[in-house]
């Protein structure tokens, strides 16, 4: 551990603990329910670090909540698909799944993560 100018201990990573990249994401669920109760939700967050899988990698989304419309849902334990190249050495991931059950229903969703380190 190192201390910064304020004397606060700062955790440093050893060579075996190399931090891997993450992706931001945002999206909307698909519509659920019928009639006046028909609605969807929005959500946003950051994935976990890259997890090697074969010749590619995936990311996990441990827990993200949707916005609140008299109730909310969780996106919990979601795993992205493998990296999808988008040019210039960059990539995104496709994600599909279902929210947790709340207010008697679930929502399906699918989205692509944002590009990793877009300015680098």
C-alpha positions in Angstrom: 0.0 0.0 0.0 1.1 3.5 -0.7 0.0 6.8 1.0 -1.0 9.8 -1.0 -0.3 13.5 0.1 -3.3 13.4 2.5 -1.8 10.4 4.2 -4.6 8.1 3.1 -3.5 4.5 2.2 -4.0 3.7 -1.4 -4.2 0.1 -2.5 -1.8 -0.8 -5.3 -2.2 -3.8 -7.6 0.5 -6.5 -7.8 1.6 -7.8 -11.3 -0.7 -10.8 -10.7 -3.7 -8.5 -10.0 -3.8 -6.6 -13.2 -7.0 -4.7 -13.6 -8.8 -5.5 -16.8 -11.2 -3.2 -18.7 -14.9 -2.6 -18.1 -17.8 -1.3 -20.2 -20.5 1.3 -19.5 -24.0 0.4 -20.6 -27.4 1.9 -20.8 -30.7 0.7 -22.1 -34.4 0.3 -21.8 -36.4 -2.8 -21.1 -39.1 -4.1 -23.4 -42.7 -3.3 -22.7 -44.6 -5.4 -20.1 -48.2 -5.7 -19.0 -51.3 -4.5 -20.9 -53.6 -1.5 -21.2 -53.0 1.4 -18.9 -50.3 -0.6 -16.9 -48.2 -1.2 -20.1 -44.7 0.3 -19.4 -41.0 -0.1 -19.7 -38.0 1.0 -17.6 -34.5 2.5 -18.2 -31.2 1.4 -16.7 -27.5 2.2 -16.8 -24.3 1.0 -15.2 -20.8 -0.4 -15.6 -19.9 -4.1 -16.1 -17.5 -6.0 -14.1 -13.9 -6.6 -15.3 -13.2 -8.8 -18.3 -13.4 -12.6 -17.8 -11.4 -14.7 -20.2 -13.6 -17.2 -22.1 -11.9 -19.2 -24.9 -10.3 -16.8 -27.4 -12.4 -13.9 -26.3 -13.8 -12.6 -23.0 -17.2 -11.7 -21.3 -18.3 -9.4 -18.5 -20.7 -9.8 -15.7 -23.3 -7.4 -14.4 -23.7 -8.2 -10.8 -26.6 -5.8 -9.9 -28.2 -2.8 -11.6 -31.6 -1.4 -10.8 -34.0 0.0 -13.3 -35.6 3.5 -12.9 -38.6 3.7 -10.5 -42.2 3.8 -11.8 -44.0 2.9 -8.6 -41.7 -0.2 -8.6 -38.3 -1.1 -10.0 -36.6 -4.3 -11.2 -33.0 -5.6 -10.9 -30.7 -6.8 -13.6 -28.9 -9.4 -11.6 -26.1 -11.9 -12.5 -26.2 -11.1 -16.2 -23.3 -12.2 -18.4 -22.5 -10.5 -21.7 -21.7 -12.3 -24.9 -18.2 -12.4 -26.3 -16.4 -9.3 -27.7 -17.7 -8.0 -31.0 -15.0 -6.0 -32.9 -16.1 -2.6 -34.1 -12.8 -1.4 -35.7 -9.6 0.3 -34.6 -9.0 -2.5 -32.0 -12.2 -1.6 -30.1 -15.1 -3.8 -29.3 -18.6 -4.0 -27.6 -20.6 -6.9 -26.1 -24.2 -7.9 -26.8 -26.4 -8.5 -23.7 -29.8 -10.2 -23.5 -31.8 -11.2 -20.5 -34.7 -10.7 -18.2 -35.2 -8.5 -15.1 -36.3 -9.8 -11.7 -40.0 -10.3 -11.0 -41.6 -7.3 -9.3 -45.2 -6.0 -9.3 -46.2 -9.3 -10.8 -44.2 -9.1 -14.0 -40.7 -9.2 -15.6 -39.2 -7.3 -18.6 -37.0 -8.7 -21.3 -34.1 -6.6 -22.5 -31.3 -6.6 -25.0 -28.6 -4.0 -25.6 -25.0 -3.5 -26.6 -22.4 -2.2 -24.2 -20.6 1.0 -25.0 -17.1 0.8 -26.6 -14.3 0.1 -24.2 -12.0 3.1 -23.7 -13.3 5.1 -26.7 -10.7 7.9 -26.4 -7.6 5.7 -26.0 
